[in-house]
Amino acid sequence: MRRQFALLATLLMVAAIPARAQYSIFKPVPHEKMRDLSTDRPDRTESPFTVDAGHVQVEMDGISYSRDRVDANTVVSGWAIAPVNFKIGVTSRFDLQFVSEFITGSRIATPSGNFSEHGVGEMTLRAKLNFWGNDGGTTAFGIMPFVSSSPFAEGRRVQGGVILPLSVALAPSWGLGTMIETDFVAEAGRAGRSVHTVFSVTVGHDFSDRLGMFGELFSESSRGPWVGTADFGTTFAITPNVQIDGGANIGISRAADGINPFLGLSVRF
């Protein structure tokens, strides 16, 4: 799977390079010509827009926390310290991304006692190619292949998938985003990989050049129980290159976490 991803990422990068590219990772876009900041957070619907060529963008949670009451006697909570998405613009339509959870942990509270564990979380390599809409228009569309692994986990296995994100401009200051994602997931105790299908739709509104909000529905289907959440959040642009956000993902199915509040920061250099 890693070889297949490397081949696909190379083909995408070649396709993203015009015959006479004006800007690239070696010739950055001047700051005065950069597009408005676009992030893949805080909603879980990925964006089809890429980072400007030659620039770096970092998107992260300060801390991510989730809590779910499994039954009357059992509560499961999880956390991750500074999960981060590190992006670099390679061409005007292509970027590479490295996503890491760094340190994660979980805790199960039961009447008979509490059980905890922690360790290095999952690491993911992603590529994004924008087909159209990066520089304007009412729609934008892209493709994002990825591979991931927990490098220090016992019996680690590489898994991956592909994401197809679409963005649509609605009325002034309103926008819609949606994505379809197919994951090939390695499951404990099973040979091969199972297929997970993710679908989400988000609607956002900008109250001003700085303040925005969104509402989202997220769905993940697999051979196990359906996972569904309703997500809400706000964004605030401190500067054209610095944005903070906050919100919560709320479970609407039994298999989803009860609540996952978050605070985040995005910075572009």
C-alpha positions in Angstrom: 0.0 0.0 0.0 2.9 2.4 0.7 4.3 1.8 -2.7 0.9 2.4 -4.3 0.5 5.6 -2.4 4.0 6.8 -3.4 3.2 6.1 -7.1 -0.2 7.8 -6.9 1.3 10.9 -5.1 4.0 11.1 -7.8 1.5 11.0 -10.6 -0.7 13.6 -8.9 2.3 15.9 -8.4 3.3 15.5 -12.1 -0.3 16.3 -13.1 -0.3 19.3 -10.9 2.8 20.9 -12.5 1.9 23.1 -15.6 4.3 23.0 -18.5 5.8 26.3 -17.4 4.9 26.6 -13.7 5.0 30.2 -12.4 5.3 29.2 -8.7 6.5 26.0 -6.9 8.0 24.8 -3.7 11.3 26.3 -4.9 9.7 29.6 -6.1 7.1 30.6 -3.5 4.0 32.6 -4.2 4.7 36.2 -3.1 2.8 37.1 0.1 0.7 39.8 -1.6 -0.5 37.2 -4.1 -1.5 34.4 -1.7 -5.0 33.2 -1.5 -7.3 33.6 1.5 -6.4 31.1 4.3 -8.2 27.8 3.9 -8.0 25.0 6.4 -9.0 21.4 6.7 -10.3 22.1 10.2 -12.2 22.6 12.5 -15.0 20.6 10.7 -14.2 17.1 9.6 -15.1 17.7 6.0 -11.8 18.1 4.1 -11.3 21.1 1.9 -10.4 20.9 -1.8 -8.2 24.0 -1.6 -4.4 23.6 -1.4 -1.7 25.6 0.4 0.0 28.2 -1.8 3.2 26.9 -3.5 6.3 27.3 -1.4 4.4 28.0 1.8 3.9 26.0 5.0 0.7 25.7 7.0 0.3 24.1 10.4 -3.2 23.1 11.8 -3.5 21.7 15.3 -5.6 21.0 18.3 -4.4 22.3 21.6 -5.8 19.1 23.1 -8.5 16.8 21.8 -10.8 15.1 24.3 -13.7 12.7 23.8 -16.1 11.1 26.3 -18.7 8.4 25.8 -21.0 6.7 28.3 -21.2 3.1 27.1 -23.8 2.0 29.6 -25.0 3.0 33.1 -21.7 1.7 34.7 -19.0 2.4 32.1 -17.5 5.6 30.8 -14.8 5.7 28.1 -12.7 8.8 27.6 -9.9 9.5 25.2 -7.4 12.4 24.6 -4.6 13.4 22.3 -1.9 16.1 22.9 -1.3 18.5 20.1 -2.5 16.5 17.2 -1.1 18.4 14.2 -1.4 18.6 10.4 1.8 19.9 8.8 1.3 21.0 5.1 3.6 22.3 2.4 2.5 23.7 -0.9 4.4 22.0 -3.7 2.8 23.6 -6.8 -0.2 25.9 -7.4 -2.6 22.9 -7.2 -0.8 20.3 -5.1 0.3 20.0 -1.5 1.7 17.3 0.8 0.5 16.8 4.4 1.9 15.0 7.5 -0.7 14.3 10.2 0.4 13.1 13.7 -1.4 12.5 16.9 1.9 12.4 18.8 0.7 11.2 22.3 -2.8 9.7 22.8 -4.5 8.0 25.7 -7.7 6.4 26.8 -9.4 5.7 30.1 -12.2 3.2 30.9 -14.1 3.9 34.2 -16.1 1.0 35.7 -17.4 0.1 39.1 -14.6 -2.4 39.5 -11.9 0.1 38.7 -10.3 2.4 36.1 -8.1 1.2 33.3 -5.8 3.6 31.3 -3.3 3.4 28.5 -1.3 5.9 26.4 1.3 5.9 23.7 2.3 7.3 20.3 -0.7 7.9 18.1 -1.4 7.3 14.4 0.7 9.0 11.8 -0.7 9.8 8.3 0.9 10.9 5.1 -1.6 12.7 2.7 -1.4 14.3 -0.7 -4.0 16.8 -2.1 -4.5 17.7 -5.7 -7.0 20.5 -6.6 -8.7 19.8 -10.0 -10.5 23.2 -10.1 -11.6 26.2 -8.0 -8.4 26.9 -6.2 -8.3 30.5 -7.5 -12.0 31.3 -7.7 -15.4 30.1 -9.0 -18.5 28.8 -7.4 -17.2 25.2 -7.0 -13.9 23.5 -6.1 -13.0 19.8 -6.3 -10.0 17.8 -5.3 -8.6 14.3 -4.5 -6.7 13.3 -1.4 -5.0 9.8 -1.2 -3.5 8.9 2.2 -1.7 6.1 4.1 -1.4 5.8 7.9 0.2 3.7 10.6 0.9 3.6 14.3 4.7 3.1 14.1 5.2 2.0 17.7 2.1 -0.1 18.1 2.4 -3.8 18.5 1.5 -5.6 15.3 1.4 -2.3 13.4 -0.1 -2.4 9.9 -0.3 0.2 7.2 -3.8 1.3 6.1 -5.0 4.0 3.8 -7.7 5.4 1.6 -8.8 8.2 -0.7 -11.0 11.3 -0.1 -12.9 13.3 -2.7 -13.8 16.8 -1.3 -16.2 19.3 -2.9 -16.9 22.9 -2.0 -19.8 25.0 -3.3 -20.4 28.7 -2.8 -24.0 29.4 -1.9 -25.5 32.8 -1.1 -23.0 35.6 -0.2 -21.1 34.6 2.9 -22.6 31.1 2.9 -20.8 28.0 1.7 -21.3 24.2 1.5 -18.7 21.5 1.7 -19.0 17.7 1.3 -16.8 14.7 0.9 -16.8 11.0 0.2 -14.1 9.0 1.7 -13.2 5.3 1.4 -10.8 3.8 4.0 -9.1 0.4 4.0 -8.8 -0.3 7.7 -6.7 -3.0 9.4 -8.7 -4.6 12.2 -7.3 -6.4 15.2 -7.7 -10.2 14.9 -8.7 -10.1 11.3 -6.7 -10.8 8.1 -6.8 -8.3 5.3 -8.6 -5.0 5.6 -12.2 -3.9 5.9 -13.8 -1.1 4.0 -15.1 2.0 5.8 -17.2 4.6 3.9 -17.3 8.2 5.3 -19.7 10.8 4.1 -20.1 14.3 5.5 -21.7 17.6 4.7 -21.0 21.0 6.3 -22.6 24.4 5.9 -20.6 27.5 6.9 -21.5 31.2 7.3 -19.1 34.2 7.6 -20.4 36.9 9.8 -17.5 39.1 8.9 -14.0 38.8 7.4 -12.8 37.4 10.7 -15.7 35.5 12.3 -17.4 32.4 11.0 -19.4 29.4 12.1 -20.3 26.0 10.7 -22.7 23.1 11.3 -21.9 19.6 10.0 -23.3 16.0 9.8 -20.7 13.2 9.7 -21.3 9.5 9.0 -19.0 6.5 8.9 -20.3 3.1 7.8 -18.5 -0.2 8.1 -19.1 -3.9 9.0 -19.7 -2.6 12.6 -22.2 -0.2 14.0 -22.9 3.1 12.2 -21.1 6.1 13.6 -22.8 9.5 13.2 -22.1 12.9 14.7 -23.5 16.4 14.6 -20.7 18.9 14.7 -20.7 22.6 15.4 -18.0 25.3 15.7 -16.7 28.8 15.2 -13.6 30.3 13.6 -11.9 33.6 14.2 -9.1 35.0 12.1 -6.6 36.9 14.3 -4.6 37.9 11.2 -4.8 36.8 7.5 -2.4 33.9 8.4 -3.5 33.0 11.9 -6.9 31.4 12.8 -8.3 30.0 16.0 -11.3 27.8 16.3 -13.5 25.9 18.8 -16.5 23.7 18.9 -17.7 20.2 19.6 -18.6 16.9 17.8 -21.8 15.4 19.4 -22.7 11.7 18.9 -26.0 10.9 17.3 -25.5 7.2 17.1 -24.8 4.7 19.9 -21.4 3.8 18.4 -20.2 7.4 18.3 -18.4 9.2 21.2 -20.9 11.2 23.3 -19.1 14.4 23.0 -15.7 15.6 21.6 -15.0 19.3 22.4 -12.0 20.9 20.7 -9.9 24.1 20.5 -7.5 24.6 17.6 -5.0 26.9 15.9 -4.0 27.2 12.2 -0.9 29.2 11.1 0.4 29.8 7.6 4.0 30.9 6.9 
